[in-house]
Amino acid sequence: MIHKGAIVLGVLIGAGVGVLLAPEKGKVTRDKLKKEGKDLKDQIVSDFTEVKDDVSKAAQSGKEKFKAEAKDFASKASYKTEKAITFLEKQLAVLKEKNKTLQQTS
């Protein structure tokens, strides 16, 4: 697969060589170079904007996935916490009963 940067570089080199070897007046050559430079700048800006948008979309997708996974984790953690609390409450009830029997024998 050809990288966009390689294509842009090839276009730039080809345009530069073509303009420099063309038998035209200096002003015409300079104008062509300015136009080619502007076109190249516009293409680079467009490419960077596209990359920035892609990165932004990927980051947003990752953010949404993280939120969903965090919500799922919180739900599971809450369920596990409830089970632990129930277990501890049962153990406390057992300890209370044992403590009552100790208090009655004193």
C-alpha positions as YAML, in Angstrom:
chain: A
units: angstrom
residues:
- id: 1
  name: MET
  ca: [0.00, 0.00, 0.00]
- id: 2
  name: ILE
  ca: [1.35, 3.42, -0.95]
- id: 3
  name: HIS
  ca: [1.56, 5.96, 1.85]
- id: 4
  name: LYS
  ca: [-0.11, 9.36, 1.24]
- id: 5
  name: GLY
  ca: [3.13, 11.12, 2.18]
- id: 6
  name: ALA
  ca: [4.98, 9.26, -0.59]
- id: 7
  name: ILE
  ca: [2.35, 10.32, -3.13]
- id: 8
  name: VAL
  ca: [2.51, 13.94, -2.00]
- id: 9
  name: LEU
  ca: [6.31, 13.88, -2.12]
- id: 10
  name: GLY
  ca: [6.24, 12.35, -5.61]
- id: 11
  name: VAL
  ca: [3.79, 14.98, -6.84]
- id: 12
  name: LEU
  ca: [5.89, 17.74, -5.32]
- id: 13
  name: ILE
  ca: [9.14, 16.47, -6.89]
- id: 14
  name: GLY
  ca: [7.47, 15.90, -10.25]
- id: 15
  name: ALA
  ca: [5.87, 19.33, -10.26]
- id: 16
  name: GLY
  ca: [9.10, 21.01, -9.19]
- id: 17
  name: VAL
  ca: [11.17, 19.30, -11.88]
- id: 18
  name: GLY
  ca: [8.52, 19.99, -14.51]
- id: 19
  name: VAL
  ca: [8.26, 23.65, -13.62]
- id: 20
  name: LEU
  ca: [12.02, 24.14, -13.40]
- id: 21
  name: LEU
  ca: [12.66, 22.50, -16.77]
- id: 22
  name: ALA
  ca: [9.81, 24.31, -18.53]
- id: 23
  name: PRO
  ca: [11.01, 27.01, -20.98]
- id: 24
  name: GLU
  ca: [8.84, 29.80, -19.55]
- id: 25
  name: LYS
  ca: [9.48, 33.25, -18.11]
- id: 26
  name: GLY
  ca: [10.59, 33.53, -14.49]
- id: 27
  name: LYS
  ca: [7.30, 35.13, -13.36]
- id: 28
  name: VAL
  ca: [5.25, 32.32, -14.88]
- id: 29
  name: THR
  ca: [7.53, 29.76, -13.25]
- id: 30
  name: ARG
  ca: [7.28, 31.50, -9.87]
- id: 31
  name: ASP
  ca: [3.49, 31.67, -10.19]
- id: 32
  name: LYS
  ca: [3.35, 27.96, -10.97]
- id: 33
  name: LEU
  ca: [5.59, 27.20, -7.99]
- id: 34
  name: LYS
  ca: [3.35, 29.32, -5.74]
- id: 35
  name: LYS
  ca: [0.24, 27.51, -7.02]
- id: 36
  name: GLU
  ca: [1.85, 24.10, -6.56]
- id: 37
  name: GLY
  ca: [2.98, 25.10, -3.05]
- id: 38
  name: LYS
  ca: [-0.54, 26.28, -2.16]
- id: 39
  name: ASP
  ca: [-2.06, 23.09, -3.57]
- id: 40
  name: LEU
  ca: [0.42, 21.01, -1.60]
- id: 41
  name: LYS
  ca: [-0.29, 22.98, 1.58]
- id: 42
  name: ASP
  ca: [-4.04, 22.52, 1.06]
- id: 43
  name: GLN
  ca: [-3.55, 18.76, 0.57]
- id: 44
  name: ILE
  ca: [-1.41, 18.48, 3.70]
- id: 45
  name: VAL
  ca: [-3.96, 20.43, 5.74]
- id: 46
  name: SER
  ca: [-6.72, 18.18, 4.39]
- id: 47
  name: ASP
  ca: [-4.72, 15.04, 5.23]
- id: 48
  name: PHE
  ca: [-3.95, 16.23, 8.76]
- id: 49
  name: THR
  ca: [-7.60, 17.18, 9.28]
- id: 50
  name: GLU
  ca: [-8.64, 13.70, 8.18]
- id: 51
  name: VAL
  ca: [-6.12, 12.07, 10.53]
- id: 52
  name: LYS
  ca: [-7.20, 14.34, 13.40]
- id: 53
  name: ASP
  ca: [-10.85, 13.41, 12.79]
- id: 54
  name: ASP
  ca: [-9.96, 9.70, 12.73]
- id: 55
  name: VAL
  ca: [-8.03, 9.99, 15.99]
- id: 56
  name: SER
  ca: [-10.88, 11.95, 17.55]
- id: 57
  name: LYS
  ca: [-13.41, 9.30, 16.48]
- id: 58
  name: ALA
  ca: [-11.19, 6.53, 17.86]
- id: 59
  name: ALA
  ca: [-10.78, 8.37, 21.15]
- id: 60
  name: GLN
  ca: [-14.53, 8.95, 21.43]
- id: 61
  name: SER
  ca: [-15.20, 5.29, 20.67]
- id: 62
  name: GLY
  ca: [-12.70, 4.25, 23.33]
- id: 63
  name: LYS
  ca: [-14.25, 6.69, 25.80]
- id: 64
  name: GLU
  ca: [-17.74, 5.27, 25.20]
- id: 65
  name: LYS
  ca: [-16.43, 1.70, 25.52]
- id: 66
  name: PHE
  ca: [-14.66, 2.63, 28.76]
- id: 67
  name: LYS
  ca: [-17.87, 4.16, 30.14]
- id: 68
  name: ALA
  ca: [-19.84, 1.02, 29.30]
- id: 69
  name: GLU
  ca: [-17.21, -1.24, 30.85]
- id: 70
  name: ALA
  ca: [-17.00, 0.97, 33.94]
- id: 71
  name: LYS
  ca: [-20.78, 0.79, 34.35]
- id: 72
  name: ASP
  ca: [-20.69, -2.99, 33.99]
- id: 73
  name: PHE
  ca: [-17.83, -3.20, 36.52]
- id: 74
  name: ALA
  ca: [-19.73, -0.99, 38.98]
- id: 75
  name: SER
  ca: [-22.79, -3.21, 38.65]
- id: 76
  name: LYS
  ca: [-20.78, -6.39, 39.26]
- id: 77
  name: ALA
  ca: [-18.92, -4.78, 42.15]
- id: 78
  name: SER
  ca: [-22.19, -3.68, 43.72]
- id: 79
  name: TYR
  ca: [-23.59, -7.22, 43.44]
- id: 80
  name: LYS
  ca: [-20.44, -8.69, 45.01]
- id: 81
  name: THR
  ca: [-20.52, -6.06, 47.76]
- id: 82
  name: GLU
  ca: [-24.12, -6.94, 48.55]
- id: 83
  name: LYS
  ca: [-23.18, -10.61, 48.85]
- id: 84
  name: ALA
  ca: [-20.29, -9.71, 51.18]
- id: 85
  name: ILE
  ca: [-22.56, -7.55, 53.35]
- id: 86
  name: THR
  ca: [-25.12, -10.34, 53.60]
- id: 87
  name: PHE
  ca: [-22.38, -12.81, 54.61]
- id: 88
  name: LEU
  ca: [-21.05, -10.38, 57.24]
- id: 89
  name: GLU
  ca: [-24.55, -9.77, 58.60]
- id: 90
  name: LYS
  ca: [-25.03, -13.53, 59.03]
- id: 91
  name: GLN
  ca: [-21.66, -13.83, 60.77]
- id: 92
  name: LEU
  ca: [-22.57, -10.91, 63.06]
- id: 93
  name: ALA
  ca: [-25.85, -12.61, 63.93]
- id: 94
  name: VAL
  ca: [-23.95, -15.78, 64.87]
- id: 95
  name: LEU
  ca: [-21.50, -13.75, 66.98]
- id: 96
  name: LYS
  ca: [-24.38, -11.95, 68.72]
- id: 97
  name: GLU
  ca: [-25.95, -15.28, 69.66]
- id: 98
  name: LYS
  ca: [-22.64, -16.56, 71.02]
- id: 99
  name: ASN
  ca: [-22.16, -13.34, 72.94]
- id: 100
  name: LYS
  ca: [-25.65, -13.66, 74.49]
- id: 101
  name: THR
  ca: [-24.86, -17.13, 75.75]
- id: 102
  name: LEU
  ca: [-21.65, -15.85, 77.33]
- id: 103
  name: GLN
  ca: [-23.53, -13.02, 79.01]
- id: 104
  name: GLN
  ca: [-26.13, -15.38, 80.45]
- id: 105
  name: THR
  ca: [-23.53, -17.71, 81.99]
- id: 106
  name: SER
  ca: [-21.72, -14.93, 83.83]
...
